[in-house]
């Protein structure tokens, strides 16, 4: 695995070009800093997210991008109903096996100023958030054991499984209702496993317009990260660049009383320990 610990992809102030970088100050919440207008510096990384080498050259962030580009992502795999408290709020039995759905690469987006895009077909008062821990597979593998599973993780970041609930409830297949353009923001930083040695030790929150609406912990996953990777690699090659969205805790807008909906102009954030805050504004398409 590469030598970086806190990787960002960004457009630089100095040349207006796309770069990979290692945060100079990894103790800062880069997502929060960007929206608050603070300067963020990064050591330039030469190479790709898979083999990058940290240099001594420093550039400054003009705009944060998704830490994984659409070109580097070959598949987005998502788990539904993977937290005990979320299953309880939905009044559904705990699944006996991971419930899988997928998103297309066109759903992939980044942190602010990228927006959560809500197209016309989802502007019906049921557009919803789901705060999730996200992981990136760093090397291809098949039939991976639980013992070896974390060796295949390139890094961890935050994600929001934006969902169109009316479309979701029309069918048992969720990929369309959760795969609309811009419905998979991830970021703001990709954190290496050397920093997060145990992904089941992280607090996770969703914050809507300043109010905490989800407040969970990754220890409450029904299928932990090791089990997810092992199960989904059975007879199936997980290629480097595969993105996993690992499930959401209780508190989604659809089940809250009163319901919480992503409205045009709202701010929705996903905050995860050791990663920071993925922040997006909500934008309703006008056409």
Residue frames as qw, qx, qy, qz and C-alpha x, y, z in Angstrom:
[[0.000, 0.887, 0.461, 0.000, 0.00, 0.00, 0.00],
 [0.352, 0.687, -0.046, 0.633, 1.18, 3.61, -0.59],
 [0.470, -0.041, -0.495, 0.730, 2.84, 5.78, 2.05],
 [0.198, -0.413, -0.023, -0.889, 0.20, 8.50, 2.51],
 [0.083, -0.240, -0.848, 0.465, -2.05, 8.56, 5.58],
 [0.222, 0.673, 0.475, -0.522, -4.57, 11.35, 4.80],
 [0.309, 0.084, 0.607, 0.727, -5.14, 11.68, 1.05],
 [0.341, 0.684, 0.339, -0.549, -7.16, 14.38, -0.65],
 [0.444, 0.334, 0.548, 0.625, -7.86, 15.07, -4.31],
 [0.045, -0.812, -0.278, 0.511, -8.10, 18.77, -5.05],
 [0.473, 0.734, 0.163, 0.459, -7.75, 21.64, -7.47],
 [0.592, -0.312, -0.194, 0.717, -4.80, 23.78, -6.40],
 [0.005, -0.926, -0.144, 0.348, -4.76, 27.53, -5.90],
 [0.334, -0.599, 0.435, 0.583, -1.35, 27.75, -7.52],
 [0.055, -0.222, 0.734, 0.639, -2.11, 26.20, -10.93],
 [0.663, 0.201, 0.094, -0.715, -5.87, 25.40, -11.05],
 [0.544, 0.257, -0.763, -0.235, -4.96, 21.77, -11.80],
 [0.897, -0.316, -0.100, -0.292, -6.19, 18.49, -10.29],
 [0.246, 0.530, -0.748, 0.316, -3.75, 16.96, -7.76],
 [0.807, -0.396, -0.437, 0.031, -3.49, 14.28, -5.11],
 [0.080, 0.668, -0.423, 0.607, -2.15, 15.45, -1.77],
 [0.596, -0.293, -0.656, 0.358, -1.26, 14.41, 1.77],
 [0.276, -0.911, -0.193, -0.238, -2.68, 16.83, 4.33],
 [0.324, 0.523, -0.469, 0.634, 0.07, 18.88, 5.97],
 [0.257, -0.229, 0.604, -0.719, -1.99, 19.08, 9.17],
 [0.418, -0.149, -0.849, -0.286, -3.83, 15.78, 9.46],
 [0.104, -0.292, -0.752, 0.582, -5.36, 16.79, 12.80],
 [0.273, 0.230, 0.035, -0.933, -7.68, 19.28, 11.09],
 [0.508, 0.472, 0.705, -0.149, -11.20, 18.53, 9.81],
 [0.215, -0.115, 0.482, 0.842, -10.53, 19.47, 6.19],
 [0.002, -0.557, -0.733, -0.391, -14.21, 19.37, 5.19],
 [0.256, -0.840, -0.405, 0.253, -15.11, 21.83, 7.92],
 [0.376, -0.497, 0.158, 0.766, -12.09, 24.01, 7.16],
 [0.220, 0.186, 0.602, 0.745, -13.00, 24.36, 3.48],
 [0.103, -0.723, -0.606, -0.314, -16.59, 25.47, 4.11],
 [0.389, -0.823, -0.231, 0.344, -15.35, 27.85, 6.84],
 [0.382, 0.909, -0.066, 0.155, -12.90, 29.46, 4.41],
 [0.541, -0.710, 0.410, 0.188, -9.68, 28.32, 6.11],
 [0.429, 0.672, -0.574, -0.188, -6.55, 27.68, 4.04],
 [0.931, -0.167, 0.322, -0.042, -5.68, 23.99, 3.59],
 [0.176, 0.727, -0.634, -0.196, -2.18, 22.89, 2.57],
 [0.968, 0.009, 0.239, -0.075, -1.14, 19.50, 1.17],
 [0.301, -0.505, 0.704, 0.398, 2.06, 17.77, 0.15],
 [0.657, 0.432, -0.345, -0.512, 1.77, 16.79, -3.51],
 [0.741, -0.120, 0.660, -0.024, 1.44, 13.04, -4.12],
 [0.313, 0.490, -0.627, -0.519, 2.99, 11.69, -7.31],
 [0.060, -0.006, -0.991, -0.118, 1.25, 8.68, -8.86],
 [0.497, -0.376, -0.534, -0.571, -2.23, 7.36, -8.20],
 [0.632, -0.528, 0.216, -0.525, -4.25, 6.63, -5.09],
 [0.993, -0.090, -0.066, -0.042, -2.94, 3.06, -5.32],
 [0.848, 0.051, -0.074, 0.523, 0.79, 3.73, -5.62],
 [0.097, 0.934, 0.012, 0.343, 1.21, 7.42, -4.74],
 [0.679, -0.079, -0.295, 0.668, 4.44, 8.79, -3.28],
 [0.209, -0.941, -0.230, 0.135, 4.34, 11.83, -0.98],
 [0.571, 0.446, -0.056, 0.687, 6.71, 14.60, -2.08],
 [0.364, -0.394, -0.346, 0.770, 7.94, 17.72, -0.27],
 [0.002, 0.242, 0.319, 0.916, 6.13, 20.12, -2.64],
 [0.061, 0.469, 0.684, -0.556, 3.26, 21.97, -0.94],
 [0.090, -0.326, -0.476, -0.812, 0.15, 23.28, -2.72],
 [0.214, 0.154, 0.531, -0.805, -3.01, 24.85, -1.34],
 [0.198, 0.419, 0.883, 0.077, -6.60, 23.75, -1.86],
 [0.221, 0.023, -0.201, -0.954, -8.86, 25.83, -4.09],
 [0.769, -0.044, -0.101, -0.630, -11.53, 23.12, -4.33],
 [0.423, -0.230, 0.863, -0.153, -11.87, 19.68, -2.74],
 [0.629, 0.194, -0.537, -0.527, -12.86, 16.78, -5.00],
 [0.959, -0.190, 0.023, -0.207, -13.95, 13.21, -4.34],
 [0.389, -0.651, 0.639, 0.132, -10.83, 11.37, -3.12],
 [0.507, 0.049, 0.812, 0.284, -11.60, 8.68, -5.70],
 [0.283, 0.349, -0.318, -0.835, -12.31, 9.78, -9.27],
 [0.833, 0.271, 0.186, -0.445, -14.98, 8.17, -11.44],
 [0.637, 0.558, -0.521, -0.106, -12.20, 6.80, -13.65],
 [0.092, 0.406, -0.850, 0.322, -10.57, 5.01, -10.69],
 [0.550, 0.007, 0.624, -0.555, -13.88, 3.61, -9.41],
 [0.214, 0.086, -0.850, -0.473, -15.05, 0.45, -11.19],
 [0.481, -0.419, -0.734, -0.231, -17.98, -0.54, -8.95],
 [0.238, -0.356, 0.406, -0.807, -19.93, 0.90, -6.00],
 [0.511, -0.257, -0.819, -0.038, -21.25, -1.83, -3.68],
 [0.291, -0.405, 0.256, -0.828, -23.67, -0.85, -0.91],
 [0.257, -0.196, -0.922, 0.211, -25.12, -2.66, 2.08],
 [0.429, -0.470, -0.184, -0.749, -28.67, -2.09, 3.23],
 [0.787, -0.502, -0.094, -0.346, -30.08, -2.69, 6.70],
 [0.745, 0.222, -0.501, 0.380, -26.65, -3.28, 8.27],
 [0.016, 0.329, -0.548, 0.769, -27.08, -1.61, 11.68],
 [0.183, -0.326, -0.898, 0.234, -29.07, -3.18, 14.50],
 [0.082, 0.482, 0.432, -0.758, -30.80, 0.07, 15.49],
 [0.293, 0.274, -0.387, -0.830, -31.70, 0.87, 11.86],
 [0.314, -0.137, -0.899, -0.275, -33.34, -2.54, 11.43],
 [0.119, -0.420, -0.766, 0.472, -35.25, -1.92, 14.65],
 [0.173, 0.428, 0.135, -0.877, -36.54, 1.51, 13.56],
 [0.389, 0.194, -0.576, -0.693, -37.70, -0.06, 10.29],
 [0.753, -0.063, 0.446, -0.480, -39.44, -2.91, 12.19],
 [0.791, 0.421, -0.403, -0.187, -37.58, -5.45, 10.06],
 [0.930, -0.328, 0.118, 0.116, -35.85, -8.67, 11.14],
 [0.249, -0.728, 0.539, 0.342, -32.07, -8.75, 11.17],
 [0.744, 0.512, -0.336, -0.269, -30.86, -10.06, 7.80],
 [0.927, -0.232, 0.276, 0.100, -29.19, -13.48, 7.67],
 [0.695, 0.114, 0.299, 0.644, -26.80, -12.33, 4.95],
 [0.130, -0.413, 0.060, 0.899, -25.63, -8.90, 3.73],
 [0.453, 0.734, 0.496, -0.103, -28.26, -7.11, 1.64],
 [0.413, -0.237, 0.379, 0.793, -26.47, -5.79, -1.44],
 [0.466, 0.821, 0.329, -0.030, -27.40, -3.11, -3.94],
 [0.604, -0.012, 0.231, 0.763, -25.22, -1.07, -6.26],
 [0.153, 0.879, 0.109, -0.438, -24.81, 2.46, -7.52],
 [0.733, 0.557, 0.137, 0.366, -23.43, 3.50, -10.93],
 [0.568, -0.101, -0.051, 0.815, -20.25, 5.55, -11.19],
 [0.045, 0.549, 0.281, 0.786, -22.36, 8.50, -12.34],
 [0.531, -0.765, -0.347, -0.116, -23.68, 8.71, -8.75],
 [0.705, -0.257, -0.205, 0.628, -20.17, 9.41, -7.42],
 [0.061, 0.901, 0.061, 0.425, -19.60, 12.94, -6.17],
 [0.535, 0.148, -0.460, 0.693, -17.40, 14.79, -3.72],
 [0.286, -0.570, -0.512, 0.576, -17.56, 17.19, -0.77],
 [0.103, 0.943, 0.223, -0.224, -18.61, 20.84, -0.82],
 [0.358, 0.290, 0.053, -0.886, -18.81, 22.69, -3.19],
 [0.252, -0.084, -0.871, -0.414, -20.21, 19.58, -4.89],
 [0.531, -0.121, 0.207, -0.813, -23.93, 19.38, -4.21],
 [0.335, 0.197, 0.912, -0.133, -26.36, 16.59, -3.42],
 [0.243, 0.089, -0.467, -0.846, -28.30, 16.69, -6.66],
 [0.401, 0.324, 0.773, -0.370, -32.06, 16.02, -6.49],
 [0.009, -0.067, -0.651, -0.756, -33.57, 15.56, -9.97],
 [0.487, -0.120, -0.134, -0.854, -37.20, 16.27, -10.83],
 [0.704, -0.140, -0.644, -0.266, -38.24, 12.64, -10.34],
 [0.559, -0.222, -0.665, 0.444, -37.20, 12.79, -6.66],
 [0.009, -0.162, 0.210, -0.964, -38.60, 16.22, -5.76],
 [0.533, -0.424, -0.568, -0.461, -41.63, 14.79, -3.96],
 [0.484, -0.656, 0.243, -0.526, -40.77, 15.37, -0.31],
 [0.953, -0.280, 0.106, -0.034, -39.00, 12.04, 0.27],
 [0.601, 0.599, -0.402, 0.343, -35.37, 12.80, -0.62],
 [0.779, -0.623, 0.036, -0.051, -33.33, 11.34, 2.25],
 [0.136, 0.748, -0.623, 0.185, -29.83, 11.01, 3.72],
 [0.960, -0.267, -0.083, 0.030, -27.91, 8.01, 5.08],
 [0.096, -0.839, 0.531, -0.075, -24.58, 8.58, 6.87],
 [0.999, 0.032, 0.004, 0.033, -22.18, 5.74, 6.12],
 [0.439, -0.617, 0.561, 0.334, -18.58, 4.66, 6.57],
 [0.768, 0.615, -0.104, -0.145, -17.07, 4.15, 3.13],
 [0.601, -0.486, 0.545, 0.326, -14.06, 2.03, 2.21],
 [0.567, 0.686, -0.349, -0.292, -12.00, 1.67, -0.95],
 [0.959, -0.062, 0.230, 0.156, -10.52, -1.66, -2.04],
 [0.084, -0.852, 0.413, 0.310, -6.79, -1.21, -2.71],
 [0.035, 0.386, -0.865, -0.318, -5.88, -4.47, -4.42],
 [0.739, 0.051, -0.371, -0.560, -7.92, -7.01, -6.31],
 [0.126, -0.230, 0.927, -0.269, -8.87, -10.25, -4.57],
 [0.714, -0.092, -0.441, -0.536, -11.28, -13.17, -4.62],
 [0.842, -0.295, -0.451, 0.000, -12.43, -15.60, -1.93],
 [0.156, 0.555, -0.463, 0.673, -10.87, -13.39, 0.75],
 [0.535, -0.356, -0.718, 0.267, -10.89, -14.73, 4.30],
 [0.331, -0.906, -0.216, -0.154, -12.17, -12.61, 7.17],
 [0.709, -0.522, 0.050, 0.471, -8.70, -12.80, 8.71],
 [0.509, -0.015, 0.338, 0.791, -7.13, -11.20, 5.62],
 [0.217, 0.792, 0.541, 0.182, -9.99, -8.86, 4.67],
 [0.147, -0.949, -0.059, 0.273, -8.59, -5.60, 6.07],
 [0.521, -0.342, 0.467, 0.627, -5.36, -6.14, 4.12],
 [0.362, 0.429, 0.635, 0.532, -7.37, -5.31, 0.98],
 [0.029, -0.923, -0.367, 0.111, -8.56, -1.91, 2.23],
 [0.482, 0.458, 0.019, 0.747, -6.84, 1.11, 0.68],
 [0.073, 0.073, -0.338, 0.935, -8.54, 3.61, 2.99],
 [0.073, -0.616, -0.763, 0.184, -11.68, 4.85, 4.68],
 [0.007, -0.134, -0.077, -0.988, -13.78, 7.94, 4.13],
 [0.325, 0.358, 0.586, -0.650, -17.31, 9.25, 4.78],
 [0.045, -0.162, -0.729, -0.664, -20.24, 8.81, 2.42],
 [0.436, 0.238, 0.376, -0.782, -23.90, 9.74, 2.09],
 [0.141, 0.212, 0.918, 0.303, -26.24, 7.18, 0.55],
 [0.327, 0.226, 0.068, -0.915, -28.75, 9.73, -0.76],
 [0.132, 0.233, 0.960, 0.087, -32.06, 7.97, -1.38],
 [0.399, -0.072, -0.241, -0.882, -35.32, 8.76, -3.17],
 [0.311, -0.016, 0.851, -0.422, -37.77, 6.97, -0.87],
 [0.702, 0.374, 0.200, -0.572, -40.87, 7.03, -3.07],
 [0.627, 0.517, -0.528, -0.246, -38.91, 5.43, -5.92],
 [0.041, 0.363, -0.902, 0.231, -37.30, 3.00, -3.47],
 [0.452, 0.061, 0.728, -0.512, -40.62, 1.73, -2.10],
 [0.700, 0.397, -0.149, -0.575, -42.03, 1.03, -5.56],
 [0.833, 0.323, -0.448, -0.048, -39.78, -2.01, -5.95],
 [0.862, -0.483, 0.081, 0.131, -37.64, -4.46, -3.99],
 [0.749, 0.189, 0.077, 0.630, -34.59, -3.48, -6.07],
 [0.255, -0.873, -0.177, 0.377, -33.00, -0.29, -4.71],
 [0.598, -0.088, 0.287, 0.744, -30.26, 0.47, -7.24],
 [0.198, 0.609, 0.406, 0.652, -32.29, 2.97, -9.27],
 [0.326, -0.883, -0.281, -0.190, -33.73, 4.93, -6.32],
 [0.597, -0.726, 0.127, 0.316, -30.28, 5.19, -4.72],
 [0.674, -0.038, 0.408, 0.615, -28.26, 5.58, -7.92],
 [0.301, 0.914, 0.263, 0.072, -29.42, 8.95, -9.26],
 [0.544, 0.540, -0.134, 0.629, -26.72, 11.34, -10.47],
 [0.025, 0.578, -0.343, 0.740, -24.84, 12.89, -7.55],
 [0.768, -0.492, -0.115, -0.393, -26.41, 10.53, -4.98],
 [0.919, -0.223, -0.161, 0.281, -23.09, 9.17, -3.69],
 [0.106, 0.881, -0.323, 0.329, -20.90, 11.96, -2.31],
 [0.882, -0.284, -0.204, 0.315, -17.77, 10.69, -0.56],
 [0.393, 0.558, -0.250, 0.687, -14.90, 12.46, 1.21],
 [0.275, 0.943, -0.152, -0.110, -13.45, 14.76, 2.31],
 [0.019, 0.696, -0.717, 0.013, -10.28, 12.74, 2.97],
 [0.922, 0.056, -0.373, -0.090, -9.22, 9.14, 2.44],
 [0.398, -0.711, 0.517, -0.262, -7.65, 7.85, 5.67],
 [0.511, 0.374, -0.773, -0.030, -5.22, 4.94, 5.57],
 [0.857, -0.338, -0.373, -0.110, -5.66, 1.72, 7.59],
 [0.569, 0.119, -0.478, 0.659, -2.46, 2.60, 9.43],
 [0.148, -0.263, 0.248, -0.921, -4.54, 5.36, 11.10],
 [0.753, -0.124, 0.130, -0.633, -7.81, 3.41, 11.38],
 [0.082, 0.303, -0.950, -0.008, -6.63, -0.06, 12.35],
 [0.083, 0.323, 0.925, -0.180, -10.09, -1.14, 13.54],
 [0.155, -0.239, -0.379, -0.881, -13.03, 0.26, 11.53],
 [0.479, -0.540, -0.669, -0.178, -15.49, -0.95, 14.17],
 [0.454, -0.424, -0.429, 0.656, -14.42, 1.78, 16.64],
 [0.142, 0.120, 0.196, 0.963, -15.84, 4.87, 14.94],
 [0.199, 0.585, 0.535, -0.576, -18.67, 7.19, 15.90],
 [0.165, 0.227, 0.618, 0.734, -20.79, 8.33, 12.94],
 [0.150, 0.581, 0.472, -0.646, -23.27, 11.20, 12.69],
 [0.227, 0.529, 0.527, 0.625, -25.53, 12.84, 10.12],
 [0.115, -0.493, -0.309, 0.805, -26.12, 16.56, 10.66],
 [0.204, 0.600, 0.617, 0.466, -28.98, 18.29, 8.83],
 [0.024, -0.792, -0.137, -0.595, -29.00, 22.10, 8.88],
 [0.012, -0.567, 0.513, -0.644, -26.98, 22.04, 12.10],
 [0.748, -0.314, 0.304, -0.500, -29.10, 19.39, 13.85],
 [0.043, -0.304, 0.951, 0.031, -27.72, 15.92, 14.61],
 [0.777, 0.077, -0.071, -0.620, -30.21, 13.49, 13.06],
 [0.946, 0.035, -0.320, 0.033, -28.14, 10.29, 13.17],
 [0.187, -0.742, 0.572, -0.296, -25.77, 9.42, 16.01],
 [0.991, -0.035, -0.058, -0.119, -24.44, 5.88, 15.71],
 [0.330, -0.674, 0.655, 0.087, -21.32, 3.75, 16.02],
 [0.583, 0.423, -0.621, -0.308, -19.72, 1.27, 13.66],
 [0.092, -0.202, 0.934, -0.279, -19.56, -1.36, 16.43],
 [0.561, 0.252, 0.544, -0.570, -23.32, -1.76, 15.89],
 [0.483, 0.368, -0.576, -0.548, -22.98, -3.10, 12.34],
 [0.927, -0.026, 0.229, -0.295, -24.71, -6.45, 11.84],
 [0.910, 0.231, 0.087, 0.333, -21.99, -7.52, 9.40],
 [0.352, -0.795, 0.186, 0.457, -18.65, -5.90, 10.22],
 [0.330, 0.783, -0.385, -0.361, -16.14, -4.79, 7.61],
 [0.177, -0.374, 0.899, 0.140, -14.22, -8.07, 7.64],
 [0.500, 0.293, 0.801, -0.151, -17.43, -10.06, 7.08],
 [0.493, 0.753, 0.121, -0.418, -18.59, -7.73, 4.28],
 [0.213, 0.693, -0.603, -0.332, -15.38, -8.05, 2.28],
 [0.241, -0.196, 0.950, 0.032, -15.16, -11.81, 2.81],
 [0.530, 0.424, 0.676, -0.288, -18.81, -12.45, 1.95],
 [0.503, 0.781, 0.064, -0.364, -18.90, -10.28, -1.17],
 [0.132, 0.662, -0.679, -0.289, -15.64, -11.76, -2.50],
 [0.645, -0.020, 0.759, -0.084, -17.02, -15.32, -2.58],
 [0.598, 0.359, 0.652, 0.297, -16.52, -16.47, -6.16],
 [0.249, 0.926, 0.245, 0.142, -16.33, -12.78, -7.11],
 [0.600, 0.107, -0.080, 0.789, -13.26, -10.69, -7.83],
 [0.158, -0.933, -0.218, 0.237, -13.27, -7.41, -5.89],
 [0.633, 0.495, 0.053, 0.592, -11.20, -5.15, -8.10],
 [0.387, -0.293, -0.188, 0.854, -8.97, -2.36, -6.84],
 [0.091, -0.088, -0.201, -0.971, -11.03, 0.83, -6.87],
 [0.393, -0.498, -0.728, -0.259, -14.23, -0.84, -5.71],
 [0.170, -0.341, 0.317, -0.868, -16.12, 1.38, -3.27],
 [0.364, -0.385, -0.844, 0.087, -18.09, -0.07, -0.35],
 [0.346, -0.447, 0.130, -0.814, -20.86, 1.83, 1.42],
 [0.292, 0.087, -0.915, 0.266, -21.22, -0.15, 4.61],
 [0.349, -0.578, -0.736, -0.047, -24.69, 0.69, 5.94],
 [0.072, -0.522, 0.082, -0.846, -26.32, 3.40, 8.02],
 [0.114, -0.168, -0.797, 0.568, -27.39, 3.68, 11.68],
 [0.012, -0.705, -0.705, 0.079, -30.84, 4.71, 12.91],
 [0.103, -0.643, -0.172, 0.739, -32.22, 8.18, 12.35],
 [0.224, 0.184, 0.600, 0.746, -32.90, 8.40, 8.62],
 [0.209, 0.039, 0.031, -0.977, -35.33, 11.14, 7.69],
 [0.504, -0.167, -0.631, -0.566, -38.11, 8.84, 6.52],
 [0.587, -0.357, -0.719, 0.107, -38.52, 7.26, 9.97],
 [0.192, -0.051, -0.427, 0.882, -38.18, 10.41, 12.07],
 [0.140, -0.744, -0.639, -0.132, -41.24, 12.09, 13.62],
 [0.662, 0.656, 0.143, -0.334, -41.78, 14.54, 12.09],
 [0.856, 0.270, 0.244, 0.367, -40.04, 13.34, 8.93],
 [0.208, -0.737, 0.283, 0.577, -36.87, 15.11, 7.81],
 [0.737, 0.577, 0.315, 0.157, -36.50, 15.76, 4.08],
 [0.487, -0.217, 0.264, 0.804, -33.55, 17.07, 2.09],
 [0.285, 0.869, 0.361, -0.183, -34.86, 20.41, 0.83],
 [0.563, 0.646, 0.084, 0.508, -33.42, 22.69, -1.83],
 [0.071, 0.796, -0.248, 0.548, -30.57, 24.70, -0.26],
 [0.807, -0.579, 0.063, -0.100, -30.27, 22.52, 2.86],
 [0.178, 0.660, -0.713, 0.154, -26.89, 21.52, 4.29],
 [0.966, -0.210, -0.018, -0.153, -26.29, 17.83, 5.03],
 [0.101, 0.710, -0.677, 0.167, -23.12, 16.54, 6.67],
 [0.957, -0.148, -0.251, 0.013, -21.67, 13.14, 7.58],
 [0.087, -0.787, 0.529, -0.307, -19.15, 13.25, 10.44],
 [0.962, -0.083, -0.255, 0.048, -17.02, 10.22, 11.31],
 [0.588, -0.740, 0.283, 0.160, -14.32, 9.87, 13.97],
 [0.598, -0.366, 0.517, 0.492, -10.73, 10.04, 12.60],
 [0.467, 0.408, 0.587, 0.521, -12.06, 11.08, 9.16],
 [0.021, -0.194, -0.014, 0.981, -13.81, 14.41, 9.58],
 [0.400, 0.539, 0.505, -0.542, -16.90, 15.88, 7.97],
 [0.220, 0.238, 0.705, 0.631, -18.33, 15.37, 4.50],
 [0.174, 0.561, 0.357, -0.726, -20.44, 18.46, 3.84],
 [0.175, 0.269, 0.679, 0.660, -22.80, 19.07, 0.92],
 [0.357, 0.267, 0.170, -0.879, -25.49, 21.55, 0.03],
 [0.452, 0.381, 0.807, -0.003, -28.69, 20.19, -1.50],
 [0.156, 0.348, -0.307, -0.872, -29.59, 21.40, -4.99],
 [0.604, 0.445, 0.623, -0.222, -32.92, 20.72, -6.70],
 [0.314, 0.075, 0.615, 0.719, -32.61, 20.52, -10.48],
 [0.282, 0.456, 0.172, -0.826, -34.66, 23.22, -12.19],
 [0.442, 0.309, -0.538, -0.648, -35.20, 21.43, -15.50]]
